Amino acid sequence: MNLQQKTIRGMFWSGINNWGSQAVSFIIFLILARLLTPSAFGLVALANIFINLLELFLCQGFSQALIQKEKINDLEINTVFWTQILLGFLLTISTFCLSNFIAYRFNQPSLTPVLKCFSFLFIISSFSEIQRGLLVRNFAFKAIAIRNLLGVFFAGIIGIIMAFNNFGVWSLVGQQLTYEIIRVVVLWNTSDWRPKLQFSVTNLQNFMGFGISILGYKLTLFFNQRTDSLLVGYFLGEITLGYYAIAHRILQVMTQLLIGTLSQVSLPLFARLQNDSQRFLETFYRTTQWTCLIAFPVFFATIILSKELIITVFGEKWINVVPIMQILSLIGIIRSISLFQRSAFVALGKPNLQFKLELFNGILNLIFCLISIRFGIKAIAMAYVLSDYVVFPIGQWVLSKLISLSWKTYLSNFLAPITCTLVMILVMILSKKFLIINIEPSLTLIISSIIGFITYTLTLMIIFPLLFKQIYTLIKP
């Protein structure tokens, strides 16, 4: 199977993974949101901030290093595997012991038992990361898709059963633990690789040399993406954090559905093309344009229909999420563009550039959020979005120096998405104001979505017929 066939097959199964797992998890998420309180979601969101932070030290970029290297051997794989097992046990013990201190600092006594349960996630996850990296390296996205779908489904069932039986916040804890356990079991049943008692300090040092930049990037990315939630939880409390966490969750689901597929495939694809500059550029341009064609209209439509979406899907008790979600949707737009910057840096063996950009982004985000905290939750959301928009052009300029990117060609890829989206926005706003009046939010959501989809498609077909033909040729049976 050649690279093109592997890429297409990988995109198909990555799409199944993203769309299937996100669709199932979102349905479960909606059910749990109607059964549980904002306080329960806020408490688990606060616990996950610390768990996700320490998980970065478990991964340390080793799986990305396995993907990026042209050739690897068993000694290298085993070295990384046993390193991660050791780290998993150390992180579990550390988190278990520090849970009381963390809960005390945030004045949340209920956080202690949640953190103690979540601490075992490190041991569980340490058995899966390398296996997953090897599957991605070989474009074996089918196995990854099956793992995620089974994990999401059975974990969701556990969470819903517990919620119906009034377990409250423990419904979310049980769901998360079940999800990770099932993913590990399925992954080991799928993968042929098995560890051996081999270890090399030299190989570990080589991987750490590459992985340190990945770890630095992930740490700065974490603080960049979680600074706002951390400040909301510390200064505004777990209930407000619950509303903020719901808005973030919606953004996460939308991002995964719209750009997650290409995100997973882009790193191994770019890595295989790192020595063919012309094909690398062509692939970079095409993936950027096609992602924007999908992401732009959806995120802007979400801004217009956010009130109807929240009332229809979550209920009136979550109405405070609406202004937060409208603001955070703006970050989905810029991330749909900047996604391929990060993959390109790693694929070209320059993860240090990715790290430096994300560090700058994180510093800006912290400064903006600290300034805005006194003005409330909407100001924090705006600050979170602003830092990404400031950093994006800098990252693109750095990348253009690496791959001789033509700015004229690059910017031309945005002409179709922007034009069609602007026409769609205008038609949707006018239809809501003059045609769709005094009807149920659910009907407004459905009718406006249909109007927006038809408008966007017709605009693309009339103004950009060649691009429309390319898309139609790809998606038709």
TAJONOR-V956324 format. One record per residue. N is the residue number from 1. SS is DSSP state (H for helix, E for strand, C for the rest). D_FIRST is the distance of its C-alpha to the first C-alpha in Angstrom with 2 decimals. Layout:
n = <N/N>
ss = <SS/SS>
d_first = <D_FIRST/D_FIRST>
This chain:
n = <1/2/3/4/5/6/7/8/9/10/11/12/13/14/15/16/17/18/19/20/21/22/23/24/25/26/27/28/29/30/31/32/33/34/35/36/37/38/39/40/41/42/43/44/45/46/47/48/49/50/51/52/53/54/55/56/57/58/59/60/61/62/63/64/65/66/67/68/69/70/71/72/73/74/75/76/77/78/79/80/81/82/83/84/85/86/87/88/89/90/91/92/93/94/95/96/97/98/99/100/101/102/103/104/105/106/107/108/109/110/111/112/113/114/115/116/117/118/119/120/121/122/123/124/125/126/127/128/129/130/131/132/133/134/135/136/137/138/139/140/141/142/143/144/145/146/147/148/149/150/151/152/153/154/155/156/157/158/159/160/161/162/163/164/165/166/167/168/169/170/171/172/173/174/175/176/177/178/179/180/181/182/183/184/185/186/187/188/189/190/191/192/193/194/195/196/197/198/199/200/201/202/203/204/205/206/207/208/209/210/211/212/213/214/215/216/217/218/219/220/221/222/223/224/225/226/227/228/229/230/231/232/233/234/235/236/237/238/239/240/241/242/243/244/245/246/247/248/249/250/251/252/253/254/255/256/257/258/259/260/261/262/263/264/265/266/267/268/269/270/271/272/273/274/275/276/277/278/279/280/281/282/283/284/285/286/287/288/289/290/291/292/293/294/295/296/297/298/299/300/301/302/303/304/305/306/307/308/309/310/311/312/313/314/315/316/317/318/319/320/321/322/323/324/325/326/327/328/329/330/331/332/333/334/335/336/337/338/339/340/341/342/343/344/345/346/347/348/349/350/351/352/353/354/355/356/357/358/359/360/361/362/363/364/365/366/367/368/369/370/371/372/373/374/375/376/377/378/379/380/381/382/383/384/385/386/387/388/389/390/391/392/393/394/395/396/397/398/399/400/401/402/403/404/405/406/407/408/409/410/411/412/413/414/415/416/417/418/419/420/421/422/423/424/425/426/427/428/429/430/431/432/433/434/435/436/437/438/439/440/441/442/443/444/445/446/447/448/449/450/451/452/453/454/455/456/457/458/459/460/461/462/463/464/465/466/467/468/469/470/471/472/473/474/475/476/477>
ss = <C/C/H/H/H/H/H/H/H/H/H/H/H/H/H/H/H/H/H/H/H/H/H/H/H/H/H/H/H/H/H/H/H/H/H/C/C/H/H/H/H/H/H/H/H/H/H/H/H/H/H/H/H/H/H/H/H/H/H/C/C/H/H/H/H/H/H/H/C/C/C/C/C/H/H/H/H/H/H/H/H/H/H/H/H/H/H/H/H/H/H/H/H/H/H/H/H/H/H/H/H/H/H/H/H/C/C/C/C/C/H/H/H/H/H/H/H/H/C/C/H/H/H/H/H/H/C/C/H/H/H/H/H/H/H/H/H/C/C/C/H/H/H/H/H/H/H/H/H/H/H/H/H/H/H/H/H/H/H/H/H/H/H/H/C/C/C/C/H/H/H/H/H/H/H/H/H/H/H/H/H/H/H/H/H/H/H/H/H/H/C/C/C/C/C/C/C/C/C/C/H/H/H/H/H/H/H/H/H/H/H/H/H/H/H/H/H/H/H/H/H/H/H/H/H/H/H/H/H/H/H/H/H/H/H/H/C/H/H/H/H/H/H/H/H/H/H/H/H/H/H/H/H/H/H/H/H/H/H/H/H/H/H/H/H/H/H/H/H/H/H/H/C/C/C/C/H/H/H/H/H/H/H/H/H/H/H/H/H/H/H/H/H/H/H/H/H/H/H/H/H/H/H/H/H/H/H/H/H/H/H/H/H/C/C/H/H/H/C/C/H/H/H/H/H/H/H/H/H/H/H/H/H/H/H/H/H/H/H/H/H/H/H/H/H/H/H/C/C/C/H/H/H/H/H/H/H/H/H/H/H/H/H/H/H/H/H/H/H/H/H/H/H/H/H/C/H/H/H/H/H/H/H/H/H/H/H/H/H/H/H/H/H/H/H/H/H/H/H/H/H/H/H/C/C/C/H/H/H/H/H/H/C/H/H/H/H/H/H/H/H/H/H/H/H/H/H/H/H/H/H/H/H/H/C/C/C/C/C/C/H/H/H/H/H/H/H/H/H/H/H/H/H/H/H/H/H/H/H/H/H/H/H/C/H/H/H/H/H/H/H/H/H/H/H/C/C>
d_first = <0.00/3.83/6.83/8.19/6.02/6.41/9.90/10.79/9.97/11.80/14.57/15.06/15.66/17.50/19.60/20.35/21.34/23.54/25.12/25.57/26.93/29.01/30.45/31.47/32.78/34.69/36.38/37.40/38.50/40.71/42.34/43.06/44.42/46.94/47.94/48.19/50.18/49.22/50.73/48.22/45.23/46.93/47.55/43.94/42.75/45.14/43.94/40.30/41.18/42.14/39.37/36.65/38.38/38.39/34.77/33.83/35.39/33.33/29.97/31.14/27.81/26.38/23.21/22.62/23.24/20.59/18.04/19.39/19.60/17.07/17.89/19.78/21.57/23.28/26.63/25.58/24.02/27.14/29.45/28.19/28.18/31.79/32.92/31.83/33.55/36.73/36.56/36.10/39.33/41.24/40.38/41.37/44.72/45.39/44.73/46.82/49.70/49.57/49.38/53.17/53.48/50.80/52.41/55.81/54.78/53.54/56.51/54.28/55.40/53.02/50.09/50.80/49.66/46.56/45.51/46.28/43.98/41.18/41.51/39.68/36.51/35.94/35.81/33.49/31.06/31.05/29.14/26.18/25.41/23.53/21.54/20.52/19.69/17.31/15.48/15.37/14.16/11.02/10.80/12.24/14.59/15.24/17.33/19.11/19.94/21.42/23.37/24.89/25.76/27.54/29.27/30.53/31.77/33.69/34.99/36.24/38.06/39.76/40.78/42.25/44.16/45.63/46.57/48.35/50.26/51.49/49.60/49.36/47.36/46.23/44.14/41.86/41.96/41.05/38.20/36.64/37.08/35.64/32.55/31.74/32.52/30.29/27.31/27.75/28.20/25.11/22.94/24.21/23.72/20.03/19.11/19.13/20.63/24.43/26.92/29.10/32.50/31.40/32.54/32.86/35.17/33.74/30.18/31.70/33.59/30.52/28.74/31.98/32.30/29.13/29.74/33.35/32.46/30.04/32.86/35.38/33.31/32.87/36.57/37.65/35.25/36.78/40.30/39.45/38.17/40.70/43.86/45.01/44.59/46.31/49.24/49.54/49.67/52.17/54.51/54.19/53.55/51.08/51.95/51.16/48.02/47.12/47.26/45.31/42.65/42.20/41.69/39.14/37.33/37.11/35.79/33.16/32.00/31.92/30.01/27.32/27.09/27.07/25.16/23.76/20.33/19.72/21.55/19.17/16.02/17.93/18.53/15.07/14.07/17.34/17.09/14.00/16.06/19.34/19.82/19.20/22.27/22.04/18.60/19.75/22.91/21.46/19.14/22.19/24.45/22.30/21.58/25.29/26.54/24.55/25.55/29.15/29.21/28.77/30.64/33.73/35.14/34.56/36.23/39.12/39.60/39.82/42.62/44.52/44.10/44.18/47.57/46.69/43.39/45.10/48.03/45.92/43.30/45.23/48.87/51.91/52.14/49.11/50.54/50.94/47.16/47.25/48.38/46.10/43.02/44.03/44.16/40.97/38.97/39.52/37.42/34.41/34.63/34.57/31.84/29.49/29.95/30.20/27.17/24.88/27.55/27.12/23.31/23.68/26.40/24.47/21.25/23.60/25.26/28.42/28.95/32.67/32.90/31.45/34.02/36.91/36.24/36.06/39.19/41.03/39.89/41.09/44.44/44.99/44.10/46.56/49.29/48.85/48.79/51.85/53.73/52.87/53.44/57.11/56.34/54.40/50.97/50.18/50.98/48.60/45.78/46.60/46.63/43.21/41.77/43.69/42.26/38.67/39.92/41.84/38.97/36.19/37.48/38.00/34.40/33.21/35.60/34.32/30.67/31.81/33.19/29.90/27.60/30.29/29.91/32.02/34.24/34.99/31.37/30.69/33.79/33.17/30.21/32.85/35.09/33.58/33.21/36.73/38.43/37.12/37.83/41.38/42.17/40.86/43.00/46.09/45.78/45.18/48.18/50.43/49.43/50.16/53.50/54.79/52.94/51.79/55.06/56.49/53.78/51.95/49.32/46.66/47.42/47.49/44.04/42.60/44.42/43.77/40.04/39.87/41.99/39.83/36.55/38.11/39.69/36.55/34.49/37.31/37.84/34.21/34.31/37.66/37.48/33.78/32.73/29.77/28.20/29.02/27.37/24.08/24.23/25.30/22.49/19.92/21.72/23.09/21.82>
